[in-house]
Amino acid sequence: MIVLALTGILVFVLGGCACVWWAARGGPRWTRAVAVVTLAAGELVRGANRTDRTSGKSDSDD
């Protein structure tokens, strides 16, 4: 069951990446909408990762 869920997530991620690629080359309007959602999700994940790393930051890392 977990393999099926992970496969589904992988399909969504690859589809989102394909839409970003296609939209950058002037694809249809729906690909641009999916690309915006994909890039926003990536920024959210990157931001969450950034806050995890900064919680263990020392003062000398400025």
CHARMM internal coordinates of N, CA and C (Angstrom, degrees):
IC EDIT
DIST 1 N 1 CA 1.4496
DIST 1 CA 1 C 1.5332
ANGL 1 N 1 CA 1 C 111.08
DIST 1 C 2 N 1.3419
ANGL 1 CA 1 C 2 N 116.76
DIHE 1 N 1 CA 1 C 2 N -41.40
DIST 2 N 2 CA 1.4621
ANGL 1 C 2 N 2 CA 119.91
DIHE 1 CA 1 C 2 N 2 CA -179.79
DIST 2 CA 2 C 1.5235
ANGL 2 N 2 CA 2 C 110.69
DIHE 1 C 2 N 2 CA 2 C -66.26
DIST 2 C 3 N 1.3294
ANGL 2 CA 2 C 3 N 116.34
DIHE 2 N 2 CA 2 C 3 N -34.34
DIST 3 N 3 CA 1.4679
ANGL 2 C 3 N 3 CA 120.37
DIHE 2 CA 2 C 3 N 3 CA 178.51
DIST 3 CA 3 C 1.5233
ANGL 3 N 3 CA 3 C 109.71
DIHE 2 C 3 N 3 CA 3 C -64.10
DIST 3 C 4 N 1.3206
ANGL 3 CA 3 C 4 N 117.20
DIHE 3 N 3 CA 3 C 4 N -39.43
DIST 4 N 4 CA 1.4648
ANGL 3 C 4 N 4 CA 121.05
DIHE 3 CA 3 C 4 N 4 CA 178.41
DIST 4 CA 4 C 1.5333
ANGL 4 N 4 CA 4 C 110.94
DIHE 3 C 4 N 4 CA 4 C -64.33
DIST 4 C 5 N 1.3314
ANGL 4 CA 4 C 5 N 116.90
DIHE 4 N 4 CA 4 C 5 N -42.13
DIST 5 N 5 CA 1.4643
ANGL 4 C 5 N 5 CA 120.82
DIHE 4 CA 4 C 5 N 5 CA 178.83
DIST 5 CA 5 C 1.5278
ANGL 5 N 5 CA 5 C 111.02
DIHE 4 C 5 N 5 CA 5 C -64.83
DIST 5 C 6 N 1.3243
ANGL 5 CA 5 C 6 N 116.91
DIHE 5 N 5 CA 5 C 6 N -44.34
DIST 6 N 6 CA 1.4640
ANGL 5 C 6 N 6 CA 120.04
DIHE 5 CA 5 C 6 N 6 CA 179.30
DIST 6 CA 6 C 1.5260
ANGL 6 N 6 CA 6 C 111.48
DIHE 5 C 6 N 6 CA 6 C -66.03
DIST 6 C 7 N 1.3267
ANGL 6 CA 6 C 7 N 117.28
DIHE 6 N 6 CA 6 C 7 N -35.74
DIST 7 N 7 CA 1.4568
ANGL 6 C 7 N 7 CA 120.78
DIHE 6 CA 6 C 7 N 7 CA 176.64
DIST 7 CA 7 C 1.5278
ANGL 7 N 7 CA 7 C 110.62
DIHE 6 C 7 N 7 CA 7 C -64.57
DIST 7 C 8 N 1.3257
ANGL 7 CA 7 C 8 N 116.42
DIHE 7 N 7 CA 7 C 8 N -40.44
DIST 8 N 8 CA 1.4626
ANGL 7 C 8 N 8 CA 120.44
DIHE 7 CA 7 C 8 N 8 CA 177.53
DIST 8 CA 8 C 1.5187
ANGL 8 N 8 CA 8 C 111.91
DIHE 7 C 8 N 8 CA 8 C -63.39
DIST 8 C 9 N 1.3273
ANGL 8 CA 8 C 9 N 117.27
DIHE 8 N 8 CA 8 C 9 N -42.38
DIST 9 N 9 CA 1.4611
ANGL 8 C 9 N 9 CA 121.09
DIHE 8 CA 8 C 9 N 9 CA 177.73
DIST 9 CA 9 C 1.5240
ANGL 9 N 9 CA 9 C 110.38
DIHE 8 C 9 N 9 CA 9 C -63.47
DIST 9 C 10 N 1.3269
ANGL 9 CA 9 C 10 N 116.20
DIHE 9 N 9 CA 9 C 10 N -41.83
DIST 10 N 10 CA 1.4641
ANGL 9 C 10 N 10 CA 120.26
DIHE 9 CA 9 C 10 N 10 CA 178.74
DIST 10 CA 10 C 1.5258
ANGL 10 N 10 CA 10 C 111.47
DIHE 9 C 10 N 10 CA 10 C -62.22
DIST 10 C 11 N 1.3116
ANGL 10 CA 10 C 11 N 117.29
DIHE 10 N 10 CA 10 C 11 N -40.11
DIST 11 N 11 CA 1.4695
ANGL 10 C 11 N 11 CA 121.13
DIHE 10 CA 10 C 11 N 11 CA 178.23
DIST 11 CA 11 C 1.5278
ANGL 11 N 11 CA 11 C 110.40
DIHE 10 C 11 N 11 CA 11 C -63.25
DIST 11 C 12 N 1.3432
ANGL 11 CA 11 C 12 N 117.42
DIHE 11 N 11 CA 11 C 12 N -42.61
DIST 12 N 12 CA 1.4588
ANGL 11 C 12 N 12 CA 120.49
DIHE 11 CA 11 C 12 N 12 CA 178.07
DIST 12 CA 12 C 1.5286
ANGL 12 N 12 CA 12 C 111.75
DIHE 11 C 12 N 12 CA 12 C -64.12
DIST 12 C 13 N 1.3172
ANGL 12 CA 12 C 13 N 117.32
DIHE 12 N 12 CA 12 C 13 N -41.33
DIST 13 N 13 CA 1.4625
ANGL 12 C 13 N 13 CA 121.00
DIHE 12 CA 12 C 13 N 13 CA 179.97
DIST 13 CA 13 C 1.5234
ANGL 13 N 13 CA 13 C 110.52
DIHE 12 C 13 N 13 CA 13 C -64.99
DIST 13 C 14 N 1.3104
ANGL 13 CA 13 C 14 N 116.77
DIHE 13 N 13 CA 13 C 14 N -46.74
DIST 14 N 14 CA 1.4697
ANGL 13 C 14 N 14 CA 119.87
DIHE 13 CA 13 C 14 N 14 CA 179.62
DIST 14 CA 14 C 1.5281
ANGL 14 N 14 CA 14 C 111.39
DIHE 13 C 14 N 14 CA 14 C -65.00
DIST 14 C 15 N 1.3183
ANGL 14 CA 14 C 15 N 116.95
DIHE 14 N 14 CA 14 C 15 N -38.47
DIST 15 N 15 CA 1.4621
ANGL 14 C 15 N 15 CA 120.25
DIHE 14 CA 14 C 15 N 15 CA 176.11
DIST 15 CA 15 C 1.5177
ANGL 15 N 15 CA 15 C 112.15
DIHE 14 C 15 N 15 CA 15 C -63.46
DIST 15 C 16 N 1.3281
ANGL 15 CA 15 C 16 N 116.56
DIHE 15 N 15 CA 15 C 16 N -40.73
DIST 16 N 16 CA 1.4655
ANGL 15 C 16 N 16 CA 120.43
DIHE 15 CA 15 C 16 N 16 CA 177.57
DIST 16 CA 16 C 1.5104
ANGL 16 N 16 CA 16 C 111.54
DIHE 15 C 16 N 16 CA 16 C -64.30
DIST 16 C 17 N 1.3322
ANGL 16 CA 16 C 17 N 116.42
DIHE 16 N 16 CA 16 C 17 N -41.91
DIST 17 N 17 CA 1.4694
ANGL 16 C 17 N 17 CA 119.87
DIHE 16 CA 16 C 17 N 17 CA 177.99
DIST 17 CA 17 C 1.5200
ANGL 17 N 17 CA 17 C 111.11
DIHE 16 C 17 N 17 CA 17 C -64.02
DIST 17 C 18 N 1.3076
ANGL 17 CA 17 C 18 N 116.54
DIHE 17 N 17 CA 17 C 18 N -39.70
DIST 18 N 18 CA 1.4619
ANGL 17 C 18 N 18 CA 120.32
DIHE 17 CA 17 C 18 N 18 CA 177.81
DIST 18 CA 18 C 1.5255
ANGL 18 N 18 CA 18 C 110.98
DIHE 17 C 18 N 18 CA 18 C -63.95
DIST 18 C 19 N 1.3215
ANGL 18 CA 18 C 19 N 117.19
DIHE 18 N 18 CA 18 C 19 N -38.18
DIST 19 N 19 CA 1.4637
ANGL 18 C 19 N 19 CA 120.15
DIHE 18 CA 18 C 19 N 19 CA 178.42
DIST 19 CA 19 C 1.5215
ANGL 19 N 19 CA 19 C 111.55
DIHE 18 C 19 N 19 CA 19 C -68.67
DIST 19 C 20 N 1.3244
ANGL 19 CA 19 C 20 N 117.76
DIHE 19 N 19 CA 19 C 20 N -37.17
DIST 20 N 20 CA 1.4659
ANGL 19 C 20 N 20 CA 120.18
DIHE 19 CA 19 C 20 N 20 CA 175.94
DIST 20 CA 20 C 1.5198
ANGL 20 N 20 CA 20 C 109.52
DIHE 19 C 20 N 20 CA 20 C -62.28
DIST 20 C 21 N 1.3107
ANGL 20 CA 20 C 21 N 116.25
DIHE 20 N 20 CA 20 C 21 N -45.37
DIST 21 N 21 CA 1.4686
ANGL 20 C 21 N 21 CA 121.01
DIHE 20 CA 20 C 21 N 21 CA 179.20
DIST 21 CA 21 C 1.5220
ANGL 21 N 21 CA 21 C 111.33
DIHE 20 C 21 N 21 CA 21 C -62.07
DIST 21 C 22 N 1.3283
ANGL 21 CA 21 C 22 N 116.66
DIHE 21 N 21 CA 21 C 22 N -45.32
DIST 22 N 22 CA 1.4645
ANGL 21 C 22 N 22 CA 121.38
DIHE 21 CA 21 C 22 N 22 CA -177.75
DIST 22 CA 22 C 1.5300
ANGL 22 N 22 CA 22 C 110.53
DIHE 21 C 22 N 22 CA 22 C -68.28
DIST 22 C 23 N 1.3242
ANGL 22 CA 22 C 23 N 117.30
DIHE 22 N 22 CA 22 C 23 N -41.28
DIST 23 N 23 CA 1.4647
ANGL 22 C 23 N 23 CA 120.86
DIHE 22 CA 22 C 23 N 23 CA -179.48
DIST 23 CA 23 C 1.5258
ANGL 23 N 23 CA 23 C 111.08
DIHE 22 C 23 N 23 CA 23 C -65.49
DIST 23 C 24 N 1.3284
ANGL 23 CA 23 C 24 N 117.05
DIHE 23 N 23 CA 23 C 24 N -33.87
DIST 24 N 24 CA 1.4620
ANGL 23 C 24 N 24 CA 120.10
DIHE 23 CA 23 C 24 N 24 CA 178.54
DIST 24 CA 24 C 1.5281
ANGL 24 N 24 CA 24 C 111.18
DIHE 23 C 24 N 24 CA 24 C -66.62
DIST 24 C 25 N 1.3065
ANGL 24 CA 24 C 25 N 116.49
DIHE 24 N 24 CA 24 C 25 N -21.82
DIST 25 N 25 CA 1.4634
ANGL 24 C 25 N 25 CA 121.34
DIHE 24 CA 24 C 25 N 25 CA 179.14
DIST 25 CA 25 C 1.5230
ANGL 25 N 25 CA 25 C 112.61
DIHE 24 C 25 N 25 CA 25 C -101.67
DIST 25 C 26 N 1.3460
ANGL 25 CA 25 C 26 N 116.45
DIHE 25 N 25 CA 25 C 26 N 17.45
DIST 26 N 26 CA 1.4592
ANGL 25 C 26 N 26 CA 120.81
DIHE 25 CA 25 C 26 N 26 CA 173.93
DIST 26 CA 26 C 1.5094
ANGL 26 N 26 CA 26 C 114.30
DIHE 25 C 26 N 26 CA 26 C 85.57
DIST 26 C 27 N 1.3004
ANGL 26 CA 26 C 27 N 117.63
DIHE 26 N 26 CA 26 C 27 N 36.47
DIST 27 N 27 CA 1.4601
ANGL 26 C 27 N 27 CA 121.48
DIHE 26 CA 26 C 27 N 27 CA 179.78
DIST 27 CA 27 C 1.5172
ANGL 27 N 27 CA 27 C 111.97
DIHE 26 C 27 N 27 CA 27 C -70.05
DIST 27 C 28 N 1.3299
ANGL 27 CA 27 C 28 N 116.11
DIHE 27 N 27 CA 27 C 28 N -178.25
DIST 28 N 28 CA 1.4663
ANGL 27 C 28 N 28 CA 120.10
DIHE 27 CA 27 C 28 N 28 CA 179.28
DIST 28 CA 28 C 1.5287
ANGL 28 N 28 CA 28 C 112.50
DIHE 27 C 28 N 28 CA 28 C -64.95
DIST 28 C 29 N 1.3054
ANGL 28 CA 28 C 29 N 115.28
DIHE 28 N 28 CA 28 C 29 N 168.21
DIST 29 N 29 CA 1.4611
ANGL 28 C 29 N 29 CA 121.26
DIHE 28 CA 28 C 29 N 29 CA -174.36
DIST 29 CA 29 C 1.5266
ANGL 29 N 29 CA 29 C 112.23
DIHE 28 C 29 N 29 CA 29 C -60.90
DIST 29 C 30 N 1.3348
ANGL 29 CA 29 C 30 N 117.78
DIHE 29 N 29 CA 29 C 30 N -37.28
DIST 30 N 30 CA 1.4646
ANGL 29 C 30 N 30 CA 119.35
DIHE 29 CA 29 C 30 N 30 CA -177.80
DIST 30 CA 30 C 1.5262
ANGL 30 N 30 CA 30 C 111.58
DIHE 29 C 30 N 30 CA 30 C -66.20
DIST 30 C 31 N 1.3423
ANGL 30 CA 30 C 31 N 117.05
DIHE 30 N 30 CA 30 C 31 N -29.96
DIST 31 N 31 CA 1.4655
ANGL 30 C 31 N 31 CA 118.12
DIHE 30 CA 30 C 31 N 31 CA 178.11
DIST 31 CA 31 C 1.5221
ANGL 31 N 31 CA 31 C 110.33
DIHE 30 C 31 N 31 CA 31 C -70.28
DIST 31 C 32 N 1.3283
ANGL 31 CA 31 C 32 N 116.34
DIHE 31 N 31 CA 31 C 32 N -33.45
DIST 32 N 32 CA 1.4586
ANGL 31 C 32 N 32 CA 119.18
DIHE 31 CA 31 C 32 N 32 CA 177.35
DIST 32 CA 32 C 1.5126
ANGL 32 N 32 CA 32 C 111.09
DIHE 31 C 32 N 32 CA 32 C -66.44
DIST 32 C 33 N 1.3388
ANGL 32 CA 32 C 33 N 116.95
DIHE 32 N 32 CA 32 C 33 N -37.35
DIST 33 N 33 CA 1.4681
ANGL 32 C 33 N 33 CA 120.72
DIHE 32 CA 32 C 33 N 33 CA 177.86
DIST 33 CA 33 C 1.5236
ANGL 33 N 33 CA 33 C 110.95
DIHE 32 C 33 N 33 CA 33 C -65.91
DIST 33 C 34 N 1.3194
ANGL 33 CA 33 C 34 N 116.88
DIHE 33 N 33 CA 33 C 34 N -44.11
DIST 34 N 34 CA 1.4675
ANGL 33 C 34 N 34 CA 120.40
DIHE 33 CA 33 C 34 N 34 CA 178.29
DIST 34 CA 34 C 1.5223
ANGL 34 N 34 CA 34 C 110.37
DIHE 33 C 34 N 34 CA 34 C -65.86
DIST 34 C 35 N 1.3317
ANGL 34 CA 34 C 35 N 117.34
DIHE 34 N 34 CA 34 C 35 N -36.45
DIST 35 N 35 CA 1.4621
ANGL 34 C 35 N 35 CA 121.22
DIHE 34 CA 34 C 35 N 35 CA 178.96
DIST 35 CA 35 C 1.5251
ANGL 35 N 35 CA 35 C 110.59
DIHE 34 C 35 N 35 CA 35 C -64.45
DIST 35 C 36 N 1.3143
ANGL 35 CA 35 C 36 N 117.61
DIHE 35 N 35 CA 35 C 36 N -40.82
DIST 36 N 36 CA 1.4661
ANGL 35 C 36 N 36 CA 120.68
DIHE 35 CA 35 C 36 N 36 CA 178.93
DIST 36 CA 36 C 1.5245
ANGL 36 N 36 CA 36 C 110.12
DIHE 35 C 36 N 36 CA 36 C -63.20
DIST 36 C 37 N 1.3301
ANGL 36 CA 36 C 37 N 116.92
DIHE 36 N 36 CA 36 C 37 N -43.42
DIST 37 N 37 CA 1.4636
ANGL 36 C 37 N 37 CA 120.53
DIHE 36 CA 36 C 37 N 37 CA 178.96
DIST 37 CA 37 C 1.5266
ANGL 37 N 37 CA 37 C 110.41
DIHE 36 C 37 N 37 CA 37 C -64.18
DIST 37 C 38 N 1.3278
ANGL 37 CA 37 C 38 N 116.73
DIHE 37 N 37 CA 37 C 38 N -42.00
DIST 38 N 38 CA 1.4634
ANGL 37 C 38 N 38 CA 121.18
DIHE 37 CA 37 C 38 N 38 CA -179.78
DIST 38 CA 38 C 1.5305
ANGL 38 N 38 CA 38 C 111.13
DIHE 37 C 38 N 38 CA 38 C -63.54
DIST 38 C 39 N 1.3232
ANGL 38 CA 38 C 39 N 116.88
DIHE 38 N 38 CA 38 C 39 N -45.36
DIST 39 N 39 CA 1.4627
ANGL 38 C 39 N 39 CA 120.20
DIHE 38 CA 38 C 39 N 39 CA -179.88
DIST 39 CA 39 C 1.5266
ANGL 39 N 39 CA 39 C 111.52
DIHE 38 C 39 N 39 CA 39 C -66.70
DIST 39 C 40 N 1.3398
ANGL 39 CA 39 C 40 N 117.14
DIHE 39 N 39 CA 39 C 40 N -36.35
DIST 40 N 40 CA 1.4621
ANGL 39 C 40 N 40 CA 120.22
DIHE 39 CA 39 C 40 N 40 CA 177.66
DIST 40 CA 40 C 1.5293
ANGL 40 N 40 CA 40 C 110.42
DIHE 39 C 40 N 40 CA 40 C -66.06
DIST 40 C 41 N 1.3229
ANGL 40 CA 40 C 41 N 117.06
DIHE 40 N 40 CA 40 C 41 N -41.05
DIST 41 N 41 CA 1.4662
ANGL 40 C 41 N 41 CA 120.40
DIHE 40 CA 40 C 41 N 41 CA 177.80
DIST 41 CA 41 C 1.5266
ANGL 41 N 41 CA 41 C 110.17
DIHE 40 C 41 N 41 CA 41 C -63.73
DIST 41 C 42 N 1.3132
ANGL 41 CA 41 C 42 N 116.91
DIHE 41 N 41 CA 41 C 42 N -38.91
DIST 42 N 42 CA 1.4635
ANGL 41 C 42 N 42 CA 120.42
DIHE 41 CA 41 C 42 N 42 CA 177.33
DIST 42 CA 42 C 1.5129
ANGL 42 N 42 CA 42 C 112.10
DIHE 41 C 42 N 42 CA 42 C -63.35
DIST 42 C 43 N 1.3171
ANGL 42 CA 42 C 43 N 116.99
DIHE 42 N 42 CA 42 C 43 N -39.84
DIST 43 N 43 CA 1.4638
ANGL 42 C 43 N 43 CA 120.50
DIHE 42 CA 42 C 43 N 43 CA 177.74
DIST 43 CA 43 C 1.5254
ANGL 43 N 43 CA 43 C 111.17
DIHE 42 C 43 N 43 CA 43 C -66.17
DIST 43 C 44 N 1.3329
ANGL 43 CA 43 C 44 N 117.00
DIHE 43 N 43 CA 43 C 44 N -37.67
DIST 44 N 44 CA 1.4586
ANGL 43 C 44 N 44 CA 119.69
DIHE 43 CA 43 C 44 N 44 CA 177.66
DIST 44 CA 44 C 1.5213
ANGL 44 N 44 CA 44 C 111.11
DIHE 43 C 44 N 44 CA 44 C -64.61
DIST 44 C 45 N 1.3214
ANGL 44 CA 44 C 45 N 116.26
DIHE 44 N 44 CA 44 C 45 N -42.61
DIST 45 N 45 CA 1.4654
ANGL 44 C 45 N 45 CA 120.00
DIHE 44 CA 44 C 45 N 45 CA 178.97
DIST 45 CA 45 C 1.5202
ANGL 45 N 45 CA 45 C 110.45
DIHE 44 C 45 N 45 CA 45 C -65.88
DIST 45 C 46 N 1.3347
ANGL 45 CA 45 C 46 N 116.33
DIHE 45 N 45 CA 45 C 46 N -41.77
DIST 46 N 46 CA 1.4624
ANGL 45 C 46 N 46 CA 119.48
DIHE 45 CA 45 C 46 N 46 CA 179.21
DIST 46 CA 46 C 1.5249
ANGL 46 N 46 CA 46 C 110.96
DIHE 45 C 46 N 46 CA 46 C -65.33
DIST 46 C 47 N 1.3232
ANGL 46 CA 46 C 47 N 117.23
DIHE 46 N 46 CA 46 C 47 N -39.07
DIST 47 N 47 CA 1.4553
ANGL 46 C 47 N 47 CA 120.76
DIHE 46 CA 46 C 47 N 47 CA 178.33
DIST 47 CA 47 C 1.5103
ANGL 47 N 47 CA 47 C 112.04
DIHE 46 C 47 N 47 CA 47 C -65.70
DIST 47 C 48 N 1.3171
ANGL 47 CA 47 C 48 N 117.39
DIHE 47 N 47 CA 47 C 48 N -38.82
DIST 48 N 48 CA 1.4677
ANGL 47 C 48 N 48 CA 120.80
DIHE 47 CA 47 C 48 N 48 CA 177.78
DIST 48 CA 48 C 1.5209
ANGL 48 N 48 CA 48 C 109.70
DIHE 47 C 48 N 48 CA 48 C -66.12
DIST 48 C 49 N 1.3086
ANGL 48 CA 48 C 49 N 117.15
DIHE 48 N 48 CA 48 C 49 N -38.54
DIST 49 N 49 CA 1.4615
ANGL 48 C 49 N 49 CA 121.34
DIHE 48 CA 48 C 49 N 49 CA 178.76
DIST 49 CA 49 C 1.5254
ANGL 49 N 49 CA 49 C 110.11
DIHE 48 C 49 N 49 CA 49 C -67.02
DIST 49 C 50 N 1.3106
ANGL 49 CA 49 C 50 N 117.04
DIHE 49 N 49 CA 49 C 50 N -37.71
DIST 50 N 50 CA 1.4602
ANGL 49 C 50 N 50 CA 121.59
DIHE 49 CA 49 C 50 N 50 CA -179.66
DIST 50 CA 50 C 1.5227
ANGL 50 N 50 CA 50 C 111.15
DIHE 49 C 50 N 50 CA 50 C -65.76
DIST 50 C 51 N 1.3315
ANGL 50 CA 50 C 51 N 117.74
DIHE 50 N 50 CA 50 C 51 N -40.56
DIST 51 N 51 CA 1.4604
ANGL 50 C 51 N 51 CA 119.91
DIHE 50 CA 50 C 51 N 51 CA -179.86
DIST 51 CA 51 C 1.5211
ANGL 51 N 51 CA 51 C 110.79
DIHE 50 C 51 N 51 CA 51 C -69.78
DIST 51 C 52 N 1.3325
ANGL 51 CA 51 C 52 N 118.05
DIHE 51 N 51 CA 51 C 52 N -31.34
DIST 52 N 52 CA 1.4613
ANGL 51 C 52 N 52 CA 120.28
DIHE 51 CA 51 C 52 N 52 CA 176.28
DIST 52 CA 52 C 1.5222
ANGL 52 N 52 CA 52 C 110.58
DIHE 51 C 52 N 52 CA 52 C -64.98
DIST 52 C 53 N 1.3160
ANGL 52 CA 52 C 53 N 116.96
DIHE 52 N 52 CA 52 C 53 N -40.85
DIST 53 N 53 CA 1.4609
ANGL 52 C 53 N 53 CA 120.34
DIHE 52 CA 52 C 53 N 53 CA -178.57
DIST 53 CA 53 C 1.5136
ANGL 53 N 53 CA 53 C 111.91
DIHE 52 C 53 N 53 CA 53 C -72.07
DIST 53 C 54 N 1.3208
ANGL 53 CA 53 C 54 N 117.68
DIHE 53 N 53 CA 53 C 54 N -34.47
DIST 54 N 54 CA 1.4553
ANGL 53 C 54 N 54 CA 119.87
DIHE 53 CA 53 C 54 N 54 CA -176.83
DIST 54 CA 54 C 1.5166
ANGL 54 N 54 CA 54 C 112.60
DIHE 53 C 54 N 54 CA 54 C -76.22
DIST 54 C 55 N 1.3305
ANGL 54 CA 54 C 55 N 118.29
DIHE 54 N 54 CA 54 C 55 N -16.39
DIST 55 N 55 CA 1.4625
ANGL 54 C 55 N 55 CA 119.32
DIHE 54 CA 54 C 55 N 55 CA -179.35
DIST 55 CA 55 C 1.5289
ANGL 55 N 55 CA 55 C 111.59
DIHE 54 C 55 N 55 CA 55 C -69.40
DIST 55 C 56 N 1.3446
ANGL 55 CA 55 C 56 N 117.32
DIHE 55 N 55 CA 55 C 56 N -25.73
DIST 56 N 56 CA 1.4453
ANGL 55 C 56 N 56 CA 119.82
DIHE 55 CA 55 C 56 N 56 CA 178.11
DIST 56 CA 56 C 1.5105
ANGL 56 N 56 CA 56 C 113.25
DIHE 55 C 56 N 56 CA 56 C -101.72
DIST 56 C 57 N 1.3134
ANGL 56 CA 56 C 57 N 116.64
DIHE 56 N 56 CA 56 C 57 N 17.27
DIST 57 N 57 CA 1.4582
ANGL 56 C 57 N 57 CA 121.90
DIHE 56 CA 56 C 57 N 57 CA -175.77
DIST 57 CA 57 C 1.5275
ANGL 57 N 57 CA 57 C 111.92
DIHE 56 C 57 N 57 CA 57 C -76.46
DIST 57 C 58 N 1.3101
ANGL 57 CA 57 C 58 N 116.83
DIHE 57 N 57 CA 57 C 58 N 140.28
DIST 58 N 58 CA 1.4610
ANGL 57 C 58 N 58 CA 121.10
DIHE 57 CA 57 C 58 N 58 CA 176.95
DIST 58 CA 58 C 1.5289
ANGL 58 N 58 CA 58 C 109.27
DIHE 57 C 58 N 58 CA 58 C -94.58
DIST 58 C 59 N 1.3148
ANGL 58 CA 58 C 59 N 116.41
DIHE 58 N 58 CA 58 C 59 N 170.78
DIST 59 N 59 CA 1.4735
ANGL 58 C 59 N 59 CA 121.07
DIHE 58 CA 58 C 59 N 59 CA -178.84
DIST 59 CA 59 C 1.5258
ANGL 59 N 59 CA 59 C 113.07
DIHE 58 C 59 N 59 CA 59 C -68.53
DIST 59 C 60 N 1.2993
ANGL 59 CA 59 C 60 N 118.05
DIHE 59 N 59 CA 59 C 60 N -23.60
DIST 60 N 60 CA 1.4588
ANGL 59 C 60 N 60 CA 120.89
DIHE 59 CA 59 C 60 N 60 CA -176.13
DIST 60 CA 60 C 1.5243
ANGL 60 N 60 CA 60 C 112.75
DIHE 59 C 60 N 60 CA 60 C -81.33
DIST 60 C 61 N 1.3521
ANGL 60 CA 60 C 61 N 118.38
DIHE 60 N 60 CA 60 C 61 N -0.96
DIST 61 N 61 CA 1.4540
ANGL 60 C 61 N 61 CA 121.70
DIHE 60 CA 60 C 61 N 61 CA -177.84
DIST 61 CA 61 C 1.5207
ANGL 61 N 61 CA 61 C 113.53
DIHE 60 C 61 N 61 CA 61 C -87.42
DIST 61 C 62 N 1.3066
ANGL 61 CA 61 C 62 N 119.61
DIHE 61 N 61 CA 61 C 62 N 6.66
DIST 62 N 62 CA 1.4684
ANGL 61 C 62 N 62 CA 121.77
DIHE 61 CA 61 C 62 N 62 CA -177.95
DIST 62 CA 62 C 1.4540
ANGL 62 N 62 CA 62 C 108.68
DIHE 61 C 62 N 62 CA 62 C -66.24
END
COOR INIT
IC SEED 1 N 1 CA 1 C
IC BUILD
